């Protein structure tokens, strides 16, 4: 499939959550001048079913059913959004086909609904496709867990840590703020250590990020919050997101900091994705020479 100038990839499983994610893609597609590509994956048959054999006509009928459903959905999306829409049907494992197609078309964003939970044995399986895509693709992923439709993006929450790759996250937040004319809230977390040197470093970075955002002409506010022992980073971020009525949280999809022993950022990122009722933009660190983050002054 030929790559379009701008594409937003939206996997559609016809669940309520995937359809909510689809509607959330409309504004972003308009503002970025993107077309929507709806992908539906017919999962591979289990080995036993393959061994016993399945009626080829039945399989063909299933694909035809999916195609008709996608075509009907496409018509509805075009009427409601006025956007150009394409469809693709693939066979295989859901997350593998999403990643494969993303590598081929190089989308600006992948937007996915998730119904997962990060707690207990059940949480290991529900939402697995979303988490695998988040961790394995090189493209930014917006996950939609909440049931409420966010029309626009007035406020963006930008949690910081002390790693260098945080710069990329800052640039994505700035770009989004410019798309939607949003205000960014910068949240720096002071870990439960009595470490004055560490706090000064956090304070310097916090001030530098706010200064950088202001230079880009974006409204910005924020604060440094003390993390209490026993309270996870994700809990603090989600609480603050509600406080400032955030419409989007921007996080890194990979481990961001090795300074803390009291939490694992990767696990905290999962908790944010699974529990946030607010859309979450998961950014993958690239650090390429051509990256826009070069415009940001080093902290």
Order of alpha helices (4+ residues) and beta strands (2+ residues): beta-alpha-beta-alpha-alpha-beta-alpha-beta-alpha-beta-beta-alpha-beta-alpha-beta-alpha-beta-alpha-beta
